[in-house]
Amino acid sequence: RYQLIAERTEVIVAAVDDLGTPVSISCLNPRMPTGLVRSVRWVLLHVIEETARHAGHADIIRESLDGATALDLVVASGTPFFT
C-alpha cells in the first residue's frame, strides 16, 4: 500500500508547476482552523518529516527487539555509510 501511495504522490507532485502554490490544509485535521493555507512545498516537507518520524519510531521498536542499531544494520548490509 505504501508503494502505491508513493507512486500516486509522485504523479501528483510532478503535475505541480509551482511548489509555492497555496493549498488549503484545513481538511487534514478537524482541529485545524478553517481556511488554513500552506504552500505545496510546505506540505511536501511536512510529509517527509512525518515519514521520517514514523520510520524513526519503528526503528526504536525494532532496536528494542533485536538490539541492533541503525549503524549496525548499515555496516552489516555492506552499504558505505561514510563517503
C-alpha positions in Angstrom: 0.0 0.0 0.0 2.9 2.4 0.8 4.4 1.8 -2.6 1.1 2.6 -4.3 0.7 5.8 -2.3 4.2 6.8 -3.1 3.7 6.3 -6.8 0.4 8.3 -6.7 2.2 11.1 -4.8 4.9 11.2 -7.4 2.4 11.6 -10.2 0.6 14.4 -8.3 3.8 16.3 -7.4 5.1 16.0 -11.0 1.9 17.8 -12.1 2.5 20.8 -9.8 4.0 23.7 -11.8 4.9 25.8 -8.8 5.8 24.5 -5.3 4.8 27.9 -3.9 1.2 27.3 -4.9 -1.1 27.8 -1.9 -3.3 24.9 -0.8 -5.9 24.6 2.0 -4.8 22.1 4.7 -7.8 22.6 7.0 -9.3 19.4 5.8 -6.3 17.3 7.1 -7.4 17.6 10.8 -10.6 18.7 12.3 -8.7 20.7 15.0 -7.1 22.9 12.4 -8.7 26.3 11.9 -10.9 26.7 8.8 -9.1 28.4 5.9 -5.6 27.4 6.9 -3.3 27.6 3.9 0.2 26.5 3.2 2.3 26.1 0.1 2.7 22.8 -1.8 6.4 23.0 -0.7 5.4 23.1 3.0 3.0 20.1 2.5 5.8 18.0 0.9 8.3 18.9 3.6 5.7 18.0 6.2 5.1 14.6 4.6 8.9 14.0 4.6 9.1 15.0 8.2 6.2 12.8 9.3 7.5 9.8 7.3 10.9 10.2 8.9 9.4 10.5 12.4 7.3 7.3 12.0 10.2 5.4 10.5 12.3 6.5 13.5 9.6 5.2 15.9 9.5 1.9 14.0 13.3 1.8 14.2 13.2 2.3 18.0 10.8 -0.6 18.4 12.9 -2.8 16.1 16.0 -1.9 18.0 14.4 -2.7 21.4 13.5 -6.2 20.0 16.8 -7.2 18.3 19.3 -4.8 19.9 20.9 -3.8 16.5 21.4 -0.1 16.0 20.9 1.6 12.6 24.7 1.8 12.2 24.9 -2.0 12.9 22.4 -2.7 10.2 24.1 -0.4 7.6 27.5 -2.0 8.3 26.0 -5.5 8.1 24.5 -4.6 4.7 27.8 -3.6 3.2 26.4 -0.2 2.2 29.0 2.5 2.6 27.9 4.8 5.5 30.6 7.4 5.2 31.7 8.6 1.8 
